[in-house]
Amino acid sequence: MKWTLVLISLLALSACTHKVQVETKEPITINLNVKVDHEIRVKVDKELDDLFSDDSELF
């Protein structure tokens, strides 16, 4: 008897769902101003740094 009552209660609770619905007469416009700053760091091995240095005769 208890299990039947628990089962019926669970079925009744699972049937309840929450739904929120908003309706407006005019469309909603959202303006976002987003500023993105980024920084890129490149780490070069000392050997490559010497290779591309101004003193090298590579270029």
Summary of the structure (lengths in Angstrom):
residues: 59
radius of gyration: 33.0
end to end distance: 89.6
largest distance: 92.1
contacts: 48
relative contact order: 0.06
helix: 32%
strand: 0%
